[in-house]
């Protein structure tokens, strides 16, 4: 990371001393609490829009969506569950505030809700395709309602997202809808690439194609969130593009850390069994880095991945990924992607004070511990 970026991050931390009426682009609380406060404010702003949108769904779809968000139990009774961190809508609002101030932030709430609906559409579908049994410390929707209903609920959330933007009178809504629709296509292409990679042998996959897949699956929507916020602030085309690139790089950093957590994460924090990605034989970024390392541990890992999963081999598989350098590579790459993200952010918003909220959120997604 360059000294200029370090200085920029240091200056931003020094200046962000309280979160309040100044908004995400202004001052912040002590480091460690800033991101949580930004996310809480974003959730408070966006949740009513999300609930209102879901109230328009047919009862059968609404029940599944509300369960997925953690707001109802499977029997339809109210729940005070975890609807997720709301990172993507927070990025929309932070970008709008950074480039246009509090008025732009307020105007972008509907767009932020649309981005969050698309994110949850992908989660519902991914859980079915990956056969993940838990999300946010509770059974996934498909395990409760079945594959077909979970997929249809995801489709309904995507339609709701585009409907929100279509009905938004803001002058940027049309451009935002077009960008979000294009992002959905990229997300689908990324997911298709991911499932196709799972059918190929360990020796037939390169790091470059897995990184490209990760950008499509994760980076694209974070970039879109930032770009949508910029559009609602009336930003110039080059600034919209820079914020899209910022979000994509931060998204890759996010995915790298998420893949590390998928192998070494504490189930008490992740809500998933330890080593779930290894058990599913997922070719995540640390795994592919390890497989392509040319080390003896890579040979061992390839043999383990070629065989059906045995619970007794989990520790051995985890150690092979680490010994082959997969964990260290992923952590180094995450830091490098964050440096690139900071450079893109500086292109659009040179003032660290104005960029404070975006900077804080980008740091948050790579500061998670395993």
Secondary structure, 3 states (H helix, E strand, C coil): CCHHHHHHHHHHHHHCCCCCCCCCCCCCCCCCCHHHHHHHHHHHHHHHHHHHHHHCCCHHHHHHHHHHCCCECCCCCECCCCCCCCHHHHHHHHHHHHHHCHHHHHHCHHHHHHHHHHHHHHHHHHHHHHCCCEECCEECHHHHHCHHHHHHHHHHHHHHHHHHHHCCCCCCHHHHHHHHHHHHHHHHHHHHHHHHHHCCCHHHCCHHHHHHHHHHHHHHHHHHHHHHHHHHCCCCHHHHHHHHHHHHHHHHHHHHHHHHHHHHCCHHHHCCCCCHHHHCCCCCHHHHHHHCCCCHHHHHHHHHHHCCCCHHHHHHHHHHHHHCCHHHHHHHHHHHHHHHHHHHHHHHCCCCCCCHHHHHHHHHHHCCCC
